[in-house]
Amino acid sequence: MLCLVGTAFVSCVGTAPTKEVHLIDSLNQAAYTYRYKNLDSSCHAASRAYREVGLYRQGKAEACNNLGFCAFMRMDFEQAEKYHQEVYGLTKNELELLIADIGLMKIYQRTALNKEFYDYRNSAVRRMKRIAEDNNLFADRHERMRLAYARSEFYIVSAIYYYYLQQRSEALASIDEVPENEELAADTNQLLYYHYIKGSASLCDGETPDERRLREFDELYTTWRLASRKGYLYFEGNGVQGLANLMASPDNYEFFQGRRAHALKQFGEPVDSLLPMRLGQLALEKFRQYNDIYQIAGAYVSIGKYLNAHGEYEQALDTLKHALECVNDHHRRFYDCHDSLDWLKAYDRRDTICAEKSWIQQKLKTVPEWISRIREQLSVTYAGLEMKEYSDYNRNIYLDILEDTRQDKELESRYQALEKEAGQLNLLLFCVITGLILVLVFFWFGVIHNWWQALVAWIVVTFIAFLFTTVAANAIAIVGSNPVSGMTLMTLIIASAIFVGIGLNGTSGIVASMVIGGVVCTALSMAGGFVTDLKVGYWLGTTPKKQEQWKFLGTLVSAATVGGVILVLNQVYGFDPDNANSLVAPQANAMAKVIEPLMMGGDTPWILYMVGIILALLLNWLGVPVLAFCLGMFIPLSLNTPLLVGGAISWFVARSSKNKAVSDARRDRGTLIASGLIAGGALFGVFAALTRFCGFEYTCPLEAGTLQILGIVAYVALIAYLWLDSLRAKKL
């Protein structure tokens, strides 16, 4: 506190003439005002303040910070560092020292000098705490504005640092510390910086991915609109460049064209698929006017990204070579990089260390992330041109840069994250191993009662389950269909053949095969269902972590519930195919018929199997749905009839309108209603079984003929409801 008071006293009652104070303050203010409008004007004002200052040391310290900013923007990092370091010898004013700390943070963030960044960040944190002890100490309007600038700049720079670390939560926490108050609104420089970083670094909250994308667009659009209206050339270019990156892919462009059509018309460019590239070219023009080589290269990368996304790889290559040449120009200007052997090339056949690695090893203040973005897009370009060697060259440099520049960045937070992930993986591994042991014990004591045969059965079920679940998940992800029945049948055949080979047949063999089939079938269904859940969750904006947690819980609940339900159904109705009153289990009975000849002896109907294969191939060739045809062959008429009627309703509903969108909406509505009827029928079926299991059975006094008529009437009414309610759907 005494230090701050003394600082303020010295700064206020110094011997500097009032005229000098006014002149230097006005020049420094001009330097700050013009920093994102015209960098040359900002440098001129700051240089004049630095030269003409006499006794006003705090004013000279502010001029040094302004000159440090100008040198930073011109990527003269060594000169920028000297200017900021000079501040520490000019003043004891904590505010200017804080701004110097932040200026050095920016230099070391961009040049990937991570230890130095943290050193000055910690220093800045300590200074902000001391300043916060008596926030009223800086009562002068100019100092209050500088303090507001320092605080917002600190949190923005920290957010940028975490963004490049891919630590989104920390970046969001930092940017959220910037208060959206009157002080921020009064400082257009920082207001634009704030909006731009939120949009370009994807630091926007939203309940769904689409909502976050829209907010990112809005932040960047706000940046461009405000900057273009007030003449902030730098952020005018950054705004359109950020939008160009956001809309680079055709899908993203179509999305924003549909949701932000009015905004896209405000750029004065034709609103078509070429708009993102035109915005990138506009950004390039603005950055050339501002004379920022870092952003000029960034604009080339944005254009190259668009061209890559649209398959224009030759043009992308030319564009990205321009970006690479910007890096070479920078190093030729500030470093001893005049030998062509030290220049960056899109591809270098020499079997030597790449120039980037050499620069980093020489501890040049280069910008690794600047180069890595170019190399990343060059890798994509050469991959599109089918030049694998060239693509691998650029990709390897990109990965090497990431490794070299990020290896010590995450430190404690990364260590804690890895520790947490390791703990979760260990728990998951423990559960898997425990489950496998329990399966082995189950086979040994509950099914086979022979150690050797139980071990073989365990190996079979483990191998097939892990292999087939991968296939099921991949099938769901690619085509949306899970081949559970076919793969389960294949499992039964393979398992039965192996068991017969080791002498396990008869009833024990059938039970063992059916158990394995049940395990594999359940695993396939779970894998396919979870992949489907992940796709739906992505659309809804949930996280895989939460889905995994609830999926495990759902698995435990369903395992406990379904087993009990099957026992109740077996007790009440039974599954005997020879009993007319038992429940129909056609799929299970069909699978039992397949393995019975193998286990019990007898003739296997290989001819029928071959006929089935030929029939499937013929149906596929004719375009007839194989699944529907086969279900019609082995499912009883009592179950097939509702399927046939439902299919007919779907067919007519799908063709009820000439407008395809309306027809699709009606069909989707009908599918939703039918799904509800299926689920409701299943629930009430279980409820009916539970009532009979508990000894309660209702006997209707009506005659059988009357009941049949009432059933037909109810069925017709249900069909009419499904039909009419489906037709109510409107075009979305």
Secondary structure, 3 states (H helix, E strand, C coil): CHHHHHHHHHHHCCCCCHHHHHHHHHHHHHHHHCCCCCHHHHHHHHHHHHHHCCCCHHHHHHHHHHHHHHHHHCCCHHHHHHHHHHHHHHCCCHHHHHHHHHHHHHHHHHCCCHHHHHHHHHHHHHHHHHHHHCHHHCCCHHHHHHHHHHHHHHHHHHHHHHHHCCCHHHHHHHHCCCCCCHHHHHCHHHHHHHHHHHHHCCCCCCCCHHHHHHHHHHHHHHHHHHHHHHCCHHHHHHHHHHHHHHCCCHHHHHHHHHHCHHHHHHHCCCCCCCHHHHHHHHHHHHHHHHCCHHHHHHHHHHHHHHHHHCCCHHHHHHHHHHHHHHHHHHHHHHCCCCCHHHCCCCCCCCCCCCHHHHHHHCCCCCCHHHHHHHHHHHHHHHHHCCCHHHHHHHHHHHHHHHHHHHCCCCHHHHHHHHHHHHHHHHHHHHHHHHHHHHHHHHHHHHHHCCHHHHHHHHHHHHHHHHHHHHHHHHHHHHHCCCCHHHHHHHHHHHHHHHHHHCCCCHHHHHHHHHHHHHHHHHHHHHHHHHHHHHHHHHHHCCCHHHHHHHHHHHHHHHHHHHHHHHHHHHHHCCCCCCCCCCCCCHHHHHHHHHHHHHHHCCCCCHHHHHHHHHHHHHHHHHCCCHHHHHHHHHCCHHHHHHHHHHHHHHHHHHCCCCCHHHHHHHHHHHHHHHHHHHHHHHHHHHHHHHHHHCCCCCCCCCCHHHHHHHHHHHHHHHHHHHHHHHCCCCCC
